[in-house]
Amino acid sequence: MDTYTLIIGISSVIIISFFFNIFAKKTNIPSVLMLIALGVIIKEFLPGKYDTSDVATLSTLEIIGNVGLVMIVLEAALDLKLTREKAGLIMNSFLVALIALVLSSFAIAAIIFYIIPGASESFFNCMIYAVPLSIMSSAIIIPSVGGLTGAKKEFMVYESTFSDILGIMLFYFMIESHEMESTKDIIIYVGANISVTVVISIILSYAMVFIFQRLTSQVKLFLVISVLMLMYALGKTLHMSSLLIILAFGLVLNNTGLFFRGKRMSKWVNADKVKPIMHDFHILTLESAFVIRTFFFVIFGMFITLNSILDPKVALVSISVILSLYLIRYAVLKAIVRSDITPQLYIAPRGLITILLFFVISGHPDLVLDNFDAGILLFVILISSLVMTVALITYRGENVRDVLLGQLPKIKTDADGDGIDDETEKTIEHNVEEQDFNPFS
């Protein structure tokens, strides 16, 4: 594929994604589903004329996915205001995310263990596959919950962010500890890893915010993002939970009044300088996350084989996974939140992180389950996203059919051949009978 064709393709995908976002806001259909569909269309119809194999590679997807992961967690952290009044909400969202993640992982691992042929040889390998399927997608949830009331929206933002971070930490701990000989070694490793990461995250966050506001150069936002990406990559190289660094920086930057308290520390931060920088930084992370998310899901769509969806075994495993996710989520929300759990119950889509972690598994041949079909992944993403869509539309008090189909162009019928469609004629007759002449209708 030549340079100019590639530029045309990249530009066209971004423009299409922009209109997908507009459509998603009107219908609550996640733009992720439309982007995946676009990737499938590109895969099915372009290869005859253009070679897309150079673009749709695992290495490209993994790089975009990791950058997207950092930007999405940072975007979420910049939206989170920490106050004493929100302590209960934050704690509840953390507990729901943690307990649902653990229980869902065991439940899905059991489904894989007993249903997929050959998986019964190792329950640990089944758990490796189950954890990504148990992680909620903040990449889908955060843009989708704008229509919820304050407390519900904040709960979902916190929960999805905690689910991302806890799920990724659990996944990599399992990947890195599967060669350890004893449970004691694993506990020591995990404890030391988390402790070191938390300490480093706090120190780096304070240092970066302190330096960040003192930069006089106009070119500084991408400098900060580059430093964060460097810290993330170095942390992963050293097998640390480096997403905590990103989360901590975003929280400290967005809550300087809370983290820089006291006579001495309050002098380290100038609120007048931080506020405009925060605004620009927020816009940059928002738009960067949009572009990265766009290309990640389009490229993922290019990997999908639609034939696998028609396999009854794939459908059986997928439906079992979906049912276990929502049953466990219902039980956990009832136990912790107790009341008013809708539509939160149904907002549990899977997405970017689930896909990204599945590609990580492919890099560890000793953990791969040969009979695990990638169609299960697509099935779970599609169904969980559609359930969220219906729940959000219903919560708004609208009719699902009207919202989804109302965006499509209506087919006009003119049975009497007078040049005016039948629906318009009925409206005119009704208005005449009611004497309702509205010149603006």
DRENDO-1510 file (C-alpha; in Angstrom, 1 decimal, always signed):
<recs>
REC; n; res; u; v; w
REC; 1; MET; +0.0; +0.0; +0.0 .
REC; 2; ASP; +1.5; +3.3; -1.1 .
REC; 3; THR; +2.0; +6.3; +1.3 .
REC; 4; TYR; -0.9; +8.5; -0.1 .
REC; 5; THR; -3.4; +5.6; +0.0 .
REC; 6; LEU; -2.5; +5.0; +3.6 .
REC; 7; ILE; -2.9; +8.7; +4.5 .
REC; 8; ILE; -6.3; +8.6; +2.8 .
REC; 9; GLY; -7.3; +5.5; +4.7 .
REC; 10; ILE; -6.2; +6.9; +8.1 .
REC; 11; SER; -8.0; +10.2; +7.5 .
REC; 12; SER; -11.1; +8.5; +6.4 .
REC; 13; VAL; -11.2; +6.2; +9.4 .
REC; 14; ILE; -10.9; +9.1; +11.8 .
REC; 15; ILE; -13.7; +11.0; +10.0 .
REC; 16; ILE; -16.0; +8.0; +10.0 .
REC; 17; SER; -15.2; +7.4; +13.7 .
REC; 18; PHE; -16.2; +11.0; +14.5 .
REC; 19; PHE; -19.7; +10.4; +12.9 .
REC; 20; PHE; -19.9; +7.1; +14.8 .
REC; 21; ASN; -19.5; +9.0; +18.0 .
REC; 22; ILE; -22.3; +11.4; +17.1 .
REC; 23; PHE; -24.6; +8.4; +16.2 .
REC; 24; ALA; -23.6; +6.7; +19.4 .
REC; 25; LYS; -24.6; +9.7; +21.5 .
REC; 26; LYS; -28.1; +9.7; +19.9 .
REC; 27; THR; -28.7; +5.9; +20.2 .
REC; 28; ASN; -26.4; +4.7; +23.0 .
REC; 29; ILE; -25.0; +2.1; +20.6 .
REC; 30; PRO; -21.3; +1.9; +21.6 .
REC; 31; SER; -19.1; +3.3; +18.8 .
REC; 32; VAL; -16.8; +0.4; +19.5 .
REC; 33; LEU; -19.2; -2.0; +17.8 .
REC; 34; MET; -19.4; +0.2; +14.7 .
REC; 35; LEU; -15.6; +0.5; +14.6 .
REC; 36; ILE; -15.2; -3.3; +14.8 .
REC; 37; ALA; -17.8; -3.6; +12.0 .
REC; 38; LEU; -15.8; -1.1; +10.0 .
REC; 39; GLY; -12.7; -3.2; +10.5 .
REC; 40; VAL; -14.5; -6.3; +9.3 .
REC; 41; ILE; -15.8; -4.5; +6.2 .
REC; 42; ILE; -12.2; -3.3; +5.4 .
REC; 43; LYS; -10.9; -6.8; +5.8 .
REC; 44; GLU; -13.6; -8.3; +3.6 .
REC; 45; PHE; -13.7; -5.8; +0.7 .
REC; 46; LEU; -10.3; -4.0; +0.5 .
REC; 47; PRO; -7.8; -6.9; +0.2 .
REC; 48; GLY; -8.9; -7.5; -3.4 .
REC; 49; LYS; -7.5; -4.0; -4.3 .
REC; 50; TYR; -5.2; -3.1; -1.4 .
REC; 51; ASP; -3.0; -5.1; +0.9 .
REC; 52; THR; -4.2; -4.5; +4.5 .
REC; 53; SER; -1.9; -7.2; +6.0 .
REC; 54; ASP; +0.9; -4.7; +6.6 .
REC; 55; VAL; -1.5; -2.6; +8.8 .
REC; 56; ALA; -3.3; -5.3; +10.6 .
REC; 57; THR; -0.5; -6.9; +12.5 .
REC; 58; LEU; -0.3; -8.1; +16.1 .
REC; 59; SER; +2.6; -5.9; +16.9 .
REC; 60; THR; +0.7; -2.8; +15.6 .
REC; 61; LEU; -2.3; -3.8; +17.7 .
REC; 62; GLU; -0.3; -4.3; +20.8 .
REC; 63; ILE; +1.5; -1.0; +20.6 .
REC; 64; ILE; -1.7; +0.9; +19.9 .
REC; 65; GLY; -3.4; -1.0; +22.7 .
REC; 66; ASN; -0.8; -0.2; +25.3 .
REC; 67; VAL; -0.7; +3.5; +24.4 .
REC; 68; GLY; -4.5; +3.5; +24.5 .
REC; 69; LEU; -4.5; +1.9; +27.9 .
REC; 70; VAL; -2.3; +4.7; +29.3 .
REC; 71; MET; -4.4; +7.4; +27.7 .
REC; 72; ILE; -7.7; +5.9; +28.8 .
REC; 73; VAL; -6.6; +5.4; +32.5 .
REC; 74; LEU; -5.2; +9.0; +32.5 .
REC; 75; GLU; -8.4; +10.4; +30.9 .
REC; 76; ALA; -10.4; +8.6; +33.6 .
REC; 77; ALA; -8.1; +9.8; +36.5 .
REC; 78; LEU; -8.5; +13.4; +35.3 .
REC; 79; ASP; -12.2; +13.1; +35.6 .
REC; 80; LEU; -12.1; +11.9; +39.2 .
REC; 81; LYS; -12.5; +14.4; +42.0 .
REC; 82; LEU; -11.6; +13.0; +45.4 .
REC; 83; THR; -13.6; +14.5; +48.3 .
REC; 84; ARG; -14.5; +13.2; +51.8 .
REC; 85; GLU; -18.1; +13.1; +50.8 .
REC; 86; LYS; -17.3; +10.6; +48.0 .
REC; 87; ALA; -15.3; +8.2; +50.3 .
REC; 88; GLY; -18.2; +5.8; +50.6 .
REC; 89; LEU; -18.9; +5.8; +46.8 .
REC; 90; ILE; -15.2; +5.2; +46.0 .
REC; 91; MET; -14.9; +2.4; +48.5 .
REC; 92; ASN; -18.1; +0.7; +47.2 .
REC; 93; SER; -17.0; +0.9; +43.6 .
REC; 94; PHE; -13.6; -0.5; +44.6 .
REC; 95; LEU; -15.2; -3.4; +46.4 .
REC; 96; VAL; -17.6; -4.2; +43.6 .
REC; 97; ALA; -14.8; -4.1; +41.0 .
REC; 98; LEU; -12.5; -6.3; +43.1 .
REC; 99; ILE; -15.1; -8.9; +44.3 .
REC; 100; ALA; -16.8; -9.1; +40.8 .
REC; 101; LEU; -13.4; -9.5; +39.2 .
REC; 102; VAL; -12.3; -12.4; +41.4 .
REC; 103; LEU; -15.7; -14.3; +41.4 .
REC; 104; SER; -16.2; -13.8; +37.7 .
REC; 105; SER; -12.7; -15.1; +36.9 .
REC; 106; PHE; -13.3; -18.3; +38.9 .
REC; 107; ALA; -16.7; -18.8; +37.3 .
REC; 108; ILE; -15.5; -18.3; +33.8 .
REC; 109; ALA; -12.5; -20.4; +34.4 .
REC; 110; ALA; -14.8; -23.3; +35.5 .
REC; 111; ILE; -16.9; -22.8; +32.3 .
REC; 112; ILE; -13.8; -23.0; +30.1 .
REC; 113; PHE; -12.4; -25.9; +32.2 .
REC; 114; TYR; -15.5; -28.1; +31.8 .
REC; 115; ILE; -16.8; -27.2; +28.3 .
REC; 116; ILE; -13.8; -26.5; +26.1 .
REC; 117; PRO; -12.0; -29.7; +25.0 .
REC; 118; GLY; -8.5; -30.1; +26.4 .
REC; 119; ALA; -8.9; -27.2; +28.8 .
REC; 120; SER; -9.3; -29.5; +31.8 .
REC; 121; GLU; -5.6; -30.2; +31.7 .
REC; 122; SER; -4.8; -27.0; +33.6 .
REC; 123; PHE; -7.2; -24.9; +35.6 .
REC; 124; PHE; -4.5; -22.2; +35.9 .
REC; 125; ASN; -4.5; -21.8; +32.2 .
REC; 126; CYS; -8.3; -21.4; +32.2 .
REC; 127; MET; -7.9; -18.7; +34.8 .
REC; 128; ILE; -5.4; -16.9; +32.5 .
REC; 129; TYR; -8.2; -16.8; +29.9 .
REC; 130; ALA; -10.9; -16.0; +32.4 .
REC; 131; VAL; -9.4; -12.8; +33.9 .
REC; 132; PRO; -9.5; -10.7; +30.6 .
REC; 133; LEU; -13.1; -11.7; +30.2 .
REC; 134; SER; -13.9; -10.5; +33.7 .
REC; 135; ILE; -12.5; -7.0; +33.2 .
REC; 136; MET; -15.0; -4.2; +32.4 .
REC; 137; SER; -14.1; -1.8; +29.6 .
REC; 138; SER; -13.6; +1.8; +30.8 .
REC; 139; ALA; -12.9; +2.6; +27.1 .
REC; 140; ILE; -16.6; +1.9; +26.4 .
REC; 141; ILE; -18.2; +2.8; +29.7 .
REC; 142; ILE; -16.7; +6.3; +30.3 .
REC; 143; PRO; -18.0; +7.7; +27.0 .
REC; 144; SER; -21.3; +6.0; +27.4 .
REC; 145; VAL; -22.5; +7.0; +30.9 .
REC; 146; GLY; -22.7; +10.8; +30.3 .
REC; 147; GLY; -26.5; +10.6; +30.5 .
REC; 148; LEU; -26.6; +9.1; +34.0 .
REC; 149; THR; -27.2; +11.1; +37.1 .
REC; 150; GLY; -24.2; +12.3; +39.1 .
REC; 151; ALA; -23.8; +9.4; +41.7 .
REC; 152; LYS; -24.5; +6.6; +39.1 .
REC; 153; LYS; -22.1; +8.1; +36.6 .
REC; 154; GLU; -19.3; +8.6; +39.1 .
REC; 155; PHE; -19.8; +5.1; +40.4 .
REC; 156; MET; -19.4; +3.6; +36.9 .
REC; 157; VAL; -16.4; +5.7; +36.2 .
REC; 158; TYR; -14.7; +4.6; +39.4 .
REC; 159; GLU; -15.7; +1.0; +39.1 .
REC; 160; SER; -14.6; +0.6; +35.5 .
REC; 161; THR; -11.3; +2.3; +36.2 .
REC; 162; PHE; -10.7; +0.1; +39.3 .
REC; 163; SER; -11.7; -3.0; +37.2 .
REC; 164; ASP; -9.2; -2.1; +34.5 .
REC; 165; ILE; -6.3; -1.6; +36.9 .
REC; 166; LEU; -7.1; -4.5; +39.3 .
REC; 167; GLY; -7.7; -6.8; +36.3 .
REC; 168; ILE; -4.5; -5.9; +34.6 .
REC; 169; MET; -2.5; -6.3; +37.8 .
REC; 170; LEU; -4.1; -9.7; +38.5 .
REC; 171; PHE; -3.4; -10.9; +34.9 .
REC; 172; TYR; +0.2; -9.9; +34.9 .
REC; 173; PHE; +0.8; -11.3; +38.4 .
REC; 174; MET; -0.6; -14.6; +37.2 .
REC; 175; ILE; +1.5; -14.5; +34.0 .
REC; 176; GLU; +4.7; -13.8; +35.9 .
REC; 177; SER; +4.1; -16.1; +38.8 .
REC; 178; HIS; +3.1; -19.3; +36.9 .
REC; 179; GLU; +6.7; -20.5; +37.1 .
REC; 180; MET; +7.0; -19.9; +40.8 .
REC; 181; GLU; +7.1; -23.1; +42.9 .
REC; 182; SER; +5.2; -22.1; +46.0 .
REC; 183; THR; +2.2; -20.0; +47.1 .
REC; 184; LYS; +4.5; -18.3; +49.6 .
REC; 185; ASP; +6.8; -17.1; +46.8 .
REC; 186; ILE; +3.8; -15.7; +44.9 .
REC; 187; ILE; +2.4; -13.8; +48.0 .
REC; 188; ILE; +5.8; -12.3; +48.7 .
REC; 189; TYR; +6.2; -11.3; +45.1 .
REC; 190; VAL; +2.8; -9.7; +44.8 .
REC; 191; GLY; +3.1; -7.9; +48.1 .
REC; 192; ALA; +6.5; -6.5; +47.3 .
REC; 193; ASN; +5.5; -5.5; +43.8 .
REC; 194; ILE; +2.4; -3.6; +44.9 .
REC; 195; SER; +4.2; -1.9; +47.8 .
REC; 196; VAL; +7.2; -0.8; +45.6 .
REC; 197; THR; +4.8; +0.4; +42.8 .
REC; 198; VAL; +2.7; +2.5; +45.2 .
REC; 199; VAL; +5.7; +4.2; +46.8 .
REC; 200; ILE; +7.2; +5.0; +43.4 .
REC; 201; SER; +3.9; +6.2; +42.0 .
REC; 202; ILE; +3.4; +8.6; +44.9 .
REC; 203; ILE; +6.9; +10.0; +44.6 .
REC; 204; LEU; +6.8; +10.4; +40.8 .
REC; 205; SER; +3.3; +12.0; +40.9 .
REC; 206; TYR; +4.3; +14.7; +43.4 .
REC; 207; ALA; +7.6; +15.3; +41.5 .
REC; 208; MET; +5.9; +15.5; +38.1 .
REC; 209; VAL; +3.1; +17.9; +39.2 .
REC; 210; PHE; +5.6; +20.1; +41.0 .
REC; 211; ILE; +7.8; +20.3; +37.9 .
REC; 212; PHE; +4.9; +20.4; +35.4 .
REC; 213; GLN; +3.5; +23.7; +36.6 .
REC; 214; ARG; +7.0; +25.3; +36.4 .
REC; 215; LEU; +7.7; +24.5; +32.8 .
REC; 216; THR; +7.7; +27.8; +30.8 .
REC; 217; SER; +8.0; +26.3; +27.3 .
REC; 218; GLN; +4.8; +26.2; +25.2 .
REC; 219; VAL; +5.6; +22.7; +24.2 .
REC; 220; LYS; +5.1; +20.7; +27.4 .
REC; 221; LEU; +1.9; +18.5; +27.2 .
REC; 222; PHE; +3.4; +15.9; +24.9 .
REC; 223; LEU; +6.6; +16.0; +27.0 .
REC; 224; VAL; +4.6; +15.0; +30.1 .
REC; 225; ILE; +2.8; +12.3; +28.1 .
REC; 226; SER; +6.2; +11.0; +26.8 .
REC; 227; VAL; +7.5; +10.9; +30.4 .
REC; 228; LEU; +4.4; +9.0; +31.5 .
REC; 229; MET; +4.7; +6.5; +28.6 .
REC; 230; LEU; +8.4; +6.1; +29.5 .
REC; 231; MET; +7.5; +5.4; +33.2 .
REC; 232; TYR; +4.8; +2.9; +32.1 .
REC; 233; ALA; +7.2; +1.0; +29.7 .
REC; 234; LEU; +10.0; +0.9; +32.2 .
REC; 235; GLY; +7.6; -0.3; +34.9 .
REC; 236; LYS; +6.4; -3.1; +32.6 .
REC; 237; THR; +10.0; -4.0; +31.8 .
REC; 238; LEU; +10.6; -4.3; +35.5 .
REC; 239; HIS; +7.4; -6.3; +36.0 .
REC; 240; MET; +5.7; -3.6; +38.1 .
REC; 241; SER; +2.0; -2.6; +38.1 .
REC; 242; SER; +2.9; +0.6; +36.2 .
REC; 243; LEU; -0.7; +1.7; +35.5 .
REC; 244; LEU; -0.7; +2.8; +39.1 .
REC; 245; ILE; +1.8; +5.4; +38.2 .
REC; 246; ILE; -0.5; +6.8; +35.5 .
REC; 247; LEU; -3.6; +6.7; +37.8 .
REC; 248; ALA; -1.7; +8.4; +40.7 .
REC; 249; PHE; -0.4; +11.2; +38.5 .
REC; 250; GLY; -3.9; +11.9; +37.1 .
REC; 251; LEU; -5.4; +11.9; +40.6 .
REC; 252; VAL; -2.7; +14.2; +42.1 .
REC; 253; LEU; -2.9; +16.6; +39.2 .
REC; 254; ASN; -6.7; +16.8; +39.4 .
REC; 255; ASN; -6.8; +17.0; +43.2 .
REC; 256; THR; -3.9; +19.3; +44.1 .
REC; 257; GLY; -5.9; +20.8; +46.9 .
REC; 258; LEU; -6.2; +17.4; +48.6 .
REC; 259; PHE; -2.6; +16.2; +48.0 .
REC; 260; PHE; -0.8; +19.4; +48.6 .
REC; 261; ARG; -2.1; +20.4; +52.0 .
REC; 262; GLY; -0.4; +22.2; +54.9 .
REC; 263; LYS; +1.5; +25.5; +55.0 .
REC; 264; ARG; +4.6; +24.1; +53.4 .
REC; 265; MET; +3.2; +21.8; +50.7 .
REC; 266; SER; +0.4; +24.3; +49.6 .
REC; 267; LYS; +3.2; +26.6; +48.5 .
REC; 268; TRP; +4.5; +24.0; +46.0 .
REC; 269; VAL; +1.4; +24.4; +43.8 .
REC; 270; ASN; +0.0; +27.5; +42.1 .
REC; 271; ALA; -3.7; +26.8; +41.4 .
REC; 272; ASP; -3.8; +29.7; +38.9 .
REC; 273; LYS; -1.1; +28.0; +36.8 .
REC; 274; VAL; -2.4; +24.4; +37.2 .
REC; 275; LYS; -6.0; +25.1; +36.2 .
REC; 276; PRO; -5.4; +26.2; +32.5 .
REC; 277; ILE; -2.8; +23.5; +32.1 .
REC; 278; MET; -5.2; +20.9; +33.4 .
REC; 279; HIS; -7.8; +22.1; +30.9 .
REC; 280; ASP; -5.4; +21.8; +27.9 .
REC; 281; PHE; -4.1; +18.4; +29.2 .
REC; 282; HIS; -7.6; +17.1; +29.6 .
REC; 283; ILE; -8.5; +18.0; +26.0 .
REC; 284; LEU; -5.3; +16.4; +24.7 .
REC; 285; THR; -5.8; +13.1; +26.6 .
REC; 286; LEU; -9.5; +13.0; +25.5 .
REC; 287; GLU; -8.7; +13.5; +21.8 .
REC; 288; SER; -5.6; +11.2; +21.9 .
REC; 289; ALA; -7.7; +8.5; +23.5 .
REC; 290; PHE; -10.4; +8.9; +20.8 .
REC; 291; VAL; -7.8; +8.4; +17.9 .
REC; 292; ILE; -6.1; +5.5; +19.6 .
REC; 293; ARG; -9.3; +3.8; +20.5 .
REC; 294; THR; -10.5; +4.3; +16.9 .
REC; 295; PHE; -7.6; +2.5; +15.3 .
REC; 296; PHE; -7.3; -0.2; +17.9 .
REC; 297; PHE; -10.9; -1.5; +17.4 .
REC; 298; VAL; -10.8; -1.0; +13.6 .
REC; 299; ILE; -7.6; -3.1; +13.4 .
REC; 300; PHE; -9.1; -5.7; +15.8 .
REC; 301; GLY; -12.0; -6.0; +13.4 .
REC; 302; MET; -9.6; -7.0; +10.7 .
REC; 303; PHE; -8.6; -10.0; +12.7 .
REC; 304; ILE; -12.2; -11.3; +13.2 .
REC; 305; THR; -13.4; -14.5; +11.5 .
REC; 306; LEU; -17.2; -14.3; +11.3 .
REC; 307; ASN; -17.6; -18.0; +10.7 .
REC; 308; SER; -16.7; -18.8; +14.3 .
REC; 309; ILE; -19.8; -16.9; +15.5 .
REC; 310; LEU; -22.0; -19.6; +13.9 .
REC; 311; ASP; -20.3; -22.4; +15.8 .
REC; 312; PRO; -22.8; -23.8; +18.4 .
REC; 313; LYS; -19.9; -24.6; +20.9 .
REC; 314; VAL; -18.8; -21.0; +20.7 .
REC; 315; ALA; -22.3; -19.8; +21.3 .
REC; 316; LEU; -22.7; -22.2; +24.3 .
REC; 317; VAL; -19.5; -21.0; +26.0 .
REC; 318; SER; -20.2; -17.3; +25.2 .
REC; 319; ILE; -23.8; -17.4; +26.6 .
REC; 320; SER; -22.6; -19.3; +29.7 .
REC; 321; VAL; -19.9; -16.6; +30.3 .
REC; 322; ILE; -22.4; -13.7; +29.8 .
REC; 323; LEU; -24.9; -15.3; +32.2 .
REC; 324; SER; -22.2; -15.8; +34.9 .
REC; 325; LEU; -21.0; -12.2; +34.6 .
REC; 326; TYR; -24.4; -10.7; +35.1 .
REC; 327; LEU; -25.5; -13.1; +37.9 .
REC; 328; ILE; -22.3; -12.4; +39.9 .
REC; 329; ARG; -22.6; -8.7; +39.2 .
REC; 330; TYR; -26.2; -8.8; +40.5 .
REC; 331; ALA; -25.2; -10.6; +43.7 .
REC; 332; VAL; -22.2; -8.3; +44.3 .
REC; 333; LEU; -24.2; -5.0; +43.7 .
REC; 334; LYS; -27.1; -6.3; +45.9 .
REC; 335; ALA; -24.6; -7.1; +48.7 .
REC; 336; ILE; -22.7; -3.8; +48.6 .
REC; 337; VAL; -24.8; -1.1; +46.9 .
REC; 338; ARG; -28.0; -2.9; +48.0 .
REC; 339; SER; -30.6; -0.7; +46.3 .
REC; 340; ASP; -31.0; +1.3; +43.1 .
REC; 341; ILE; -28.7; -0.9; +41.1 .
REC; 342; THR; -30.1; -0.2; +37.7 .
REC; 343; PRO; -28.9; +0.5; +35.1 .
REC; 344; GLN; -25.4; -0.1; +36.7 .
REC; 345; LEU; -26.2; -3.9; +36.7 .
REC; 346; TYR; -26.3; -4.0; +32.9 .
REC; 347; ILE; -23.3; -1.6; +32.3 .
REC; 348; ALA; -20.6; -4.2; +32.1 .
REC; 349; PRO; -19.2; -4.3; +28.6 .
REC; 350; ARG; -15.9; -5.9; +27.6 .
REC; 351; GLY; -13.5; -4.2; +25.2 .
REC; 352; LEU; -10.0; -2.9; +24.7 .
REC; 353; ILE; -8.3; -4.4; +27.7 .
REC; 354; THR; -9.9; -7.8; +27.2 .
REC; 355; ILE; -8.7; -7.9; +23.6 .
REC; 356; LEU; -5.2; -6.6; +24.5 .
REC; 357; LEU; -4.6; -9.2; +27.2 .
REC; 358; PHE; -5.7; -12.0; +24.9 .
REC; 359; PHE; -3.0; -11.0; +22.5 .
REC; 360; VAL; -0.5; -11.1; +25.5 .
REC; 361; ILE; -1.5; -14.7; +26.1 .
REC; 362; SER; -0.5; -15.6; +22.5 .
REC; 363; GLY; +3.0; -14.6; +23.4 .
REC; 364; HIS; +3.2; -17.4; +26.1 .
REC; 365; PRO; +2.8; -20.7; +24.2 .
REC; 366; ASP; +2.8; -22.8; +27.4 .
REC; 367; LEU; -0.4; -20.9; +28.5 .
REC; 368; VAL; -2.3; -21.1; +25.2 .
REC; 369; LEU; -5.5; -23.3; +25.1 .
REC; 370; ASP; -5.6; -24.7; +21.5 .
REC; 371; ASN; -9.3; -25.2; +21.4 .
REC; 372; PHE; -10.3; -21.7; +22.7 .
REC; 373; ASP; -12.1; -20.0; +19.8 .
REC; 374; ALA; -11.6; -16.2; +19.4 .
REC; 375; GLY; -15.2; -16.0; +18.4 .
REC; 376; ILE; -16.0; -16.3; +22.2 .
REC; 377; LEU; -14.2; -13.0; +22.7 .
REC; 378; LEU; -16.2; -11.3; +19.9 .
REC; 379; PHE; -19.5; -12.8; +21.2 .
REC; 380; VAL; -19.0; -11.6; +24.7 .
REC; 381; ILE; -18.0; -8.1; +23.6 .
REC; 382; LEU; -21.0; -7.8; +21.2 .
REC; 383; ILE; -23.6; -9.1; +23.7 .
REC; 384; SER; -22.4; -7.1; +26.7 .
REC; 385; SER; -22.3; -3.9; +24.7 .
REC; 386; LEU; -25.8; -4.5; +23.3 .
REC; 387; VAL; -27.1; -5.2; +26.8 .
REC; 388; MET; -25.6; -1.9; +28.0 .
REC; 389; THR; -27.1; -0.1; +25.0 .
REC; 390; VAL; -30.6; -1.3; +25.7 .
REC; 391; ALA; -30.3; -0.6; +29.5 .
REC; 392; LEU; -29.1; +3.0; +28.9 .
REC; 393; ILE; -31.9; +3.7; +26.4 .
REC; 394; THR; -34.5; +2.2; +28.7 .
REC; 395; TYR; -33.1; +4.2; +31.7 .
REC; 396; ARG; -33.7; +7.4; +29.7 .
REC; 397; GLY; -37.4; +6.4; +29.4 .
REC; 398; GLU; -37.2; +6.0; +25.6 .
REC; 399; ASN; -38.4; +3.1; +23.4 .
REC; 400; VAL; -35.5; +1.0; +22.2 .
REC; 401; ARG; -37.0; +0.5; +18.8 .
REC; 402; ASP; -37.7; +4.2; +18.2 .
REC; 403; VAL; -34.2; +5.2; +19.3 .
REC; 404; LEU; -32.4; +2.6; +17.2 .
REC; 405; LEU; -34.6; +2.6; +14.1 .
REC; 406; GLY; -35.6; +6.2; +14.3 .
REC; 407; GLN; -32.1; +7.2; +13.2 .
REC; 408; LEU; -32.6; +5.4; +9.9 .
REC; 409; PRO; -34.1; +7.1; +6.9 .
REC; 410; LYS; -37.8; +6.4; +6.6 .
REC; 411; ILE; -39.2; +4.7; +3.5 .
REC; 412; LYS; -41.9; +7.0; +2.0 .
REC; 413; THR; -45.0; +5.4; +0.5 .
REC; 414; ASP; -47.4; +7.1; -1.9 .
REC; 415; ALA; -50.3; +4.7; -2.5 .
REC; 416; ASP; -52.6; +7.2; -4.3 .
REC; 417; GLY; -49.8; +8.6; -6.5 .
REC; 418; ASP; -50.5; +12.3; -5.7 .
REC; 419; GLY; -46.8; +13.0; -5.0 .
REC; 420; ILE; -47.3; +13.3; -1.2 .
REC; 421; ASP; -46.3; +10.4; +1.0 .
REC; 422; ASP; -49.1; +8.8; +3.0 .
REC; 423; GLU; -47.7; +9.7; +6.5 .
REC; 424; THR; -47.5; +13.4; +5.5 .
REC; 425; GLU; -51.1; +13.3; +4.2 .
REC; 426; LYS; -52.3; +11.8; +7.5 .
REC; 427; THR; -50.5; +14.5; +9.5 .
REC; 428; ILE; -52.1; +17.2; +7.3 .
REC; 429; GLU; -55.6; +15.8; +7.7 .
REC; 430; HIS; -55.1; +15.5; +11.5 .
REC; 431; ASN; -53.9; +19.1; +11.7 .
REC; 432; VAL; -56.8; +20.4; +9.6 .
REC; 433; GLU; -59.3; +18.5; +11.8 .
REC; 434; GLU; -57.6; +19.8; +15.0 .
REC; 435; GLN; -57.0; +23.3; +13.5 .
REC; 436; ASP; -53.4; +23.0; +14.4 .
REC; 437; PHE; -51.5; +25.1; +12.0 .
REC; 438; ASN; -47.9; +25.2; +13.0 .
REC; 439; PRO; -45.7; +27.0; +10.5 .
REC; 440; PHE; -42.5; +25.6; +12.1 .
REC; 441; SER; -43.4; +21.9; +11.9 .
</recs>
